[in-house]
């Protein structure tokens, strides 16, 4: 859950950087990409844990 919160905060900060500081747009885009990757990692890990707990592998 904490990973989800961290990725959300990083994503919001990245949007702030992209729209308010044009000279740092590349850095903001990189932060947004990292936040999206953390978000996807969180949900894949959660899905794998759920499948392991259920034991059916679906």
Secondary structure by P-SEA (a helix, b strand, c coil): caaaaaaaaaaaaaaaaacccccaaaaaaaaaaaaaaaaaaaaaaaaaaaaaaacccc
